[in-house]
Structures are given as C-alpha cells and as structure tokens.
Amino acid sequence: MSIRVNFENNLEELKSKITEMGELSIVALERSFKALKTQDVEIALKVIEGDTAIDNLEIEINQFAIWIMAKEAPVSRDLREIIGVLKISSEIERVADFGVNIAKATIKIGNTTSLLDITQLEKMKDISIEMLRKALRSFLEENILLAKEVGDLEEDVDQYSAETYKRLTAYLSEHSEETNQLVQLLFVNRFLERTADHITNIAESTAYLIKGQIYDFNS
C-alpha cells in the first residue's frame, strides 16, 4: 500500500470518528431539550452520564490525529485537514457540553409549570441541530456553500435569542415567584446561542480547509 493511500485511509477514519462524535452531540442536544420540555429528570441524568463517551471520543480523535502527523509528517493542505479535524472535534465537544448544561438546568428547574411556551428556545434548538448537520456535511463533502448556510442560520438563532431574552426578563419583572425557572431558562437561552456560535466555528474551519483563507461568518 502506498504512503498516500495509507494516509487517505487514516484521514477517512478520522472523519468517520468526527461524524460519530457529531451524531452523539446531536443526540445529546435532542435528549436534553426533551428533558427540559417534559421536565424528565431521568432523561437529563442520562444526558449527563452520556457525555463521557463524547469526551473519550474527542481524546481518541486527538491522539489519532497527532499520531498521523508524527508518522506521515503532512504538509500544506494535508496538514490543514488534520488541524481542521482537531479544531472541529473541540467545537463538537463544546456543543455536547451545552447539552449537558441544559440537562443540569432541567434538574434545577424541577417539577413546576413550564414556561417554555413563552420562549423561542425550541426553535433555537432545531436550528442549531440543522446547523450542526450542515456543518458536518460541509466538512465531509468539502462544500463551502453549506458552510456559508451555517453562518446564515446563526443569525436566526441570534434573533430568537434576543427575543427570548426580552420575553423572559419582562415576565420576570412581573412574576418574581418564578425566578428560579426563569433564570434557568435564561441560561438555556445563552447555552443555545453559544451552541450556534461553536457550530459556526466548525463551518469556518471547513471554509479555511477548502479555500486556505480565514472566514468570519459571524461578521
């Protein structure tokens, strides 16, 4: 087997692990929000427990990427691709962490009448998951148009986040007895807004890999 073919095979294995990590993070986001929506502490606890698998996968990806760099000594575009994998795995891990944070917020809210309906949090979650799927496809297919779409979708999340913040703070000013839940929902709003930021970073890393220049989709 030639050196080039061996390198390509290793790179494909790395990408496969990135895909697996991304899918696990999507599951974490979906489950954490389901826990929030249904106030199911058991589901929230499973999200927290499941984060270890994602953390372990990131470590595995990092170690494999470093091994490839040491063994193959890649340069130019090959090196960019491996560095891109390292950056993307770090961003995905942060997305999974926000899923855990949402699960923890659910536990802190406890069993009370949900105020989720006055927010745009579910829309933010749905868009974030769409963004992550597009970002992963963009990386795997080296499709810069998909990467740009991720940046465009982040603007929607930001708008919904601002709207949710206004709604929650206005409600809080008139319903101080709901302070605990409202504060936790404000945290969830922030977690989802930051989730979108990190997913946009994945798209930017992909764009850099494809074009060899830095893009800022947040500007």
Secondary structure, DSSP 8 states (H G I E B T S, - for coil): --HHHHHHHHHHHHHHHHHHHHHHHHHHHHHHHHHHHHT-HHHHHHHHHHHHHHHHHHHHHHHHHHHHHHHH---HHHHHHHHHHHHHHHHHHHHHHHHHHHHHHHHHH-SS---GGGS-HHHHHHHHHHHHHHHHHHHHHT-HHHHHHHHHHHHHHHHHHHHHHHHHHHHHHH-GGGHHHHHHHHHHHHHHHHHHHHHHHHHHHHHHHHHSS---TT-
